């Protein structure tokens, strides 16, 4: 499954209309993504991996708490993707169409939300994605959770924040041509953030040094988003060049997954594309891990470095687990209801 915001945009329109074939695709991919050993999506496998590795960069005073709850942070790293197809206002938190704002978007766009709303308007901002502003919001929320020494909120916001940061480091989450639909390169989203990690992530070197304090959160967030956007040109250029040299029957292949025959990019095409990108996917995953742990660490510092050992023995009780289960069931019912509406 490609974590393509196109689905979220259609999905959350006023009349809740959703193309049947796209919903079926998502439902199928969602189930496949939950199967043990299936690691073909940035949205499921890489998000979990990013959050997990970010924990090991934290200082000892934070690791005691974060390591104790590392499984929660890992498994719940995908919650925002689950919500984005069923919760109004969620999809826009995963991307920003920087190219909509011109070549000097980084200079034109106000880096703080109130100023951006005043200059551009909230509806327009949300239409083209708000990920850099929302990461700032989530960081503020995490800082407040640390101040309150609220383990539930610390864990939930940390898991979500890791997801949004990772999305902001994907080049195709920074352009309106997010799936190559404007350049006849449909499917490139899944190729970059799904197929390549599936084939090559086992060889990535994703270990980094200790987390560092971020002096200016806002500047760092926007720098990271812009860095990802600058990489988008090569994402499209190299795929186009390679496609021109490949016959169609060699560009794609069929593979059996969970007893289903799936059409995907061939290993040879994927290999050549991966080589052309010269480690770009690996680098953006490393950038994600670095930024996630740096943000967690910075929020903790800004909160006054509360003693997390005092709350480390916290565990979600049966009531918490039932609440989370009910939320996920609610999201799932929402998906099924919208599918029923599309059938009418």
N, C-alpha and C positions, 0 to 999 in steps of 0.2 A: 504494500500500500504506500503510495506517495502522500506525504503530508501536505496536500495541496489546498491552499486556502480558498481556491475556486469553489470547492464543495461548501465551505463555510459561508461564502458570500451568497450562493444560491440558496443554501439551506435556511439562512436566517432572514430572508426577505419578508416583507410585511405580510404577505399571504401564505408564508411558509411553504412555497412551492419548491419541490425538489424533483429533479429528473430521475425517473425510476431506475434507469440503468446505472446512474452514478451512486444512488443510495445502495442498490444491490452490491455494487463494487465495494463500497465502504463497509457494509455489513460483513461481506465475505472476508475482506482484508482484516477487519477487526478481529474476527474469530481466528484467522490464521495467525495474526500477530500475537495472540495469547497462547499459542501452542508452544510447548517447551522446545527450545532449540531453533525456533524460527526467528531469524535475525535479519530480515531484509528491509527493515524500515528505520529511518532516522528517528521517526516518532516513537518507536518502542525500544529497539535495542540500543541505539546510540544515546538517547536521552537517559536511559537507565545507567549506561556505562559512564556517561559524563558526570552525573550526580555522585556515583559511587567513587570514582577516582578523585573527585574534588575533595572528598572527606579526608583523604590521606595527605593533603597539603596543609591542613589546618594545624595550628599549634597545639601542644599537649593539652592546654587548658580548655580547648574546644573539642579536641578529638575524643576525650572521655565521653562526652555527651553524644557527639555525632556518630562515633563508631558504634556505640551501644544501639543506636537507632538507624544504622546504615541500611538495613534491609527495607525499612519504611521509606527512607529517602530514595532508595533505588526503585522500588516497586511503584511508588506514587509519583515518580518523575513524569509519568505519562498522563496524569490526570487532566492537565489542560487540553491535551488532544482529545480526550474523551468528552470533555465539556464543550469543545468548540463546535460540535455538530448538534448540540442540543440546548445550549444556553445562549440567549441573545446577549450580544456584547462581548462574547469570548473570542470569536474568530479574529477580530481586528487587533487583538493583543499579540498576535504571532508574526506580524510582518509590517513592513512599511514600503510603499512604492516611491522610493527616492527619486526615480527618474521622472515622475510626474511633476516634480518641483524644479526641473531644469538641471543644468550642469553644476550649478553652485548651490545645490540643495543644503549642504552642510552649513553654508554661510547664510542662506536665505531663511531657513527654518529656525524659529525661536527654540531654544533648547529646553525651555521650561513650559509646562502645559498651559498655565493661565495666559501667558504671552502668545503662545501658538493659537489658542482658541480665539483670542482677541484679534489676531492678525488674519487668520485663515478661516475660522469658523469650525465649530465642533463636528458638524455633520460631514464636512469635507475631509477633516482629519481622520475621522473614524472610517470613512469610505476607503481611504488609501493606507490605512494601517497606523497603529500607534505604539509599536513595540518599544522604541527608545524611551518614550514618556512613561509607558506602563512599567518598565523595569525600574525607573526611578520611584514610582509609586510603591512597587513591591518592596524595594529596598527600604523605604521609609517605614512600611508596615513591619518589616522584619526587625528593624531597629527598635520600634516600639514594643514588639513582642519580647525582645531581649530585656528591655527595661522593666517590663512587667514580669519577667521570669516565668512566662507562660509556655510550658513545653509543647503543648498541643499546637499553638499558633506558630511557635518557632519551627517546628517540623513541617507543618503544612505549608507555610510561606516559603521556607527554604526549598522544599521540593518543587513548588510552583516556580519560584524565582529561577531555579536551575533550568527549567524547561524554557522559559521565555528568553533567557540569556543564550541558550544553545540555538534557539530559532533565529535570534538576531545575528548569529554568526554564519548563517547559511546564505550564500550570495543570492540564491533564487528567492529568498524571503525579502529581498530589498528592491525588487523590480516588478513592474506591472506585467512583464513578460515572464511570469513565474514558472510557466510550464512550456515555454517556447511556442505558445499558441499564436503569437504575433509574427513569428519568423518561420513558421512551418517546421518547428522542431518539437512537436508535442511528445511528451514523455520524458523530456530531459530532466525534469524535476526528480522523477523516480530513479533515473539513471545516476544522477549525481549523489543524492542523499540516501538512496536505498540499495541500488545494485552494487555500486562500488564498495561501500562499507561491508556489504554481505560477502563479497569476494576477497577483500584485502585487509579489512580492519584487524584481523588476527595478527598481521605483521606490523601494525602501527606501533610506534614508540610513543606512548601517551603519558609517560611519567615525567613529572615536573618537580621543581624545587618547592620550597615553602611558600605559603600564601603571603601576599604583600598588601600593605595598607594602601588604599586608593585615596590620594589627596583630594581629588575632585571627581566625585562619582559621575556627575552629569557629563563632564568632558570625556571621561573614559568610556562611558556608554555610547556616546555619539561617535567617538573615534572608532570603536569596535564595529558599529553598524556601517560606518563609511568604509572601513577596511574590507568588510565582507562585500560591499557593493562594488568596490574597485575590482574585485576578483571576478565579477559576473561577466565581464567582456570575454575573458578567456573561456569561461564555461560554454558560452554560445559559439564562439569562433572555432574552438577545437572540435566540437561536436559536428559542426557544419563541414569543416575540412575533412574530417574522418568519414562522414556519411558519403561525401562525394567520391571517396575512393573505395567504398564498400558496396558490394551488390546486396540488394535487399534481403535475399535469402541467407546471406551470411551475417547480416547485421543483427538479425533476431534468431532466436531458437525457442524450443519448447522444453520445459522441464517439469518433472513430476514433483509436486509439493503437497504433502498431506492428502495423497491420492487424487489430486487435481492436476490436470495438465495446464500449465501456465505459460503464456507467451511472454518472453522477456528478452533483454538484450543479450546477445551471444557472449560467451566468455572471451572470444577473440576480440570483438569490438570493444567490450568493456576494458580489456587489458590495454589495448592501444590508446583508449581514451584516458585511462588512468595514468599511463606513461606520459601522455601529452600534458596532463595537468600538473605533473611533477610534484606530487605530494600535497596538492591543494586541499583535498578532503581531510587528510590526516592533520594538516596544519590548522584547519578551521575547528576540528575536534579538540585539538590541543588548546587553541585560543579559548574555546568554550569552557573547558575544564579550568583553565587558569582564571578566567573571569568569574566563574561561579564561586570558586573558593575564595578569591580575593574579595568578592562582594559580601559573602557570608562573614568573612573575617572583619571587613571594614564596618559592617553593621554592628557587629559585636563590640568592636573598639568604640564606635560612636555612642553605644549604649552604656559605656562605662565599664566594660569588661566584667559583666556579672559572673558570679561563680556558678558555672553550669553543673558542677558536681552535685550541688544541692538538689537539682531537679533531674539528675541523670537516671534515677531509679523509676522515674515515671514510666508508665506503660498505658497504652490505650485499653480502657476497660470494655466490657461487653457492650455497654451502652454506646461508646464511641464507635466500636466496630459495626454495630447495628445501624448507626446513623450513616456511616460511610457507605455501607452496603445499600441502604435505602436511597442514598443520593445517586449511586451508580445505577440502580434499578430505575430510578426516575429518569436519568439521562437516556437509558436504553428504551424505556417506554415512549419517551419523546420521539426518538428515532422511528420507532415502529408506528406511532400515530401519524407522523408526517408521511411515512410511506403509504399508509392507508389513505390519507388525503390525496396523495398523488395518483392513486388508483381510481379515484372517483371522476 
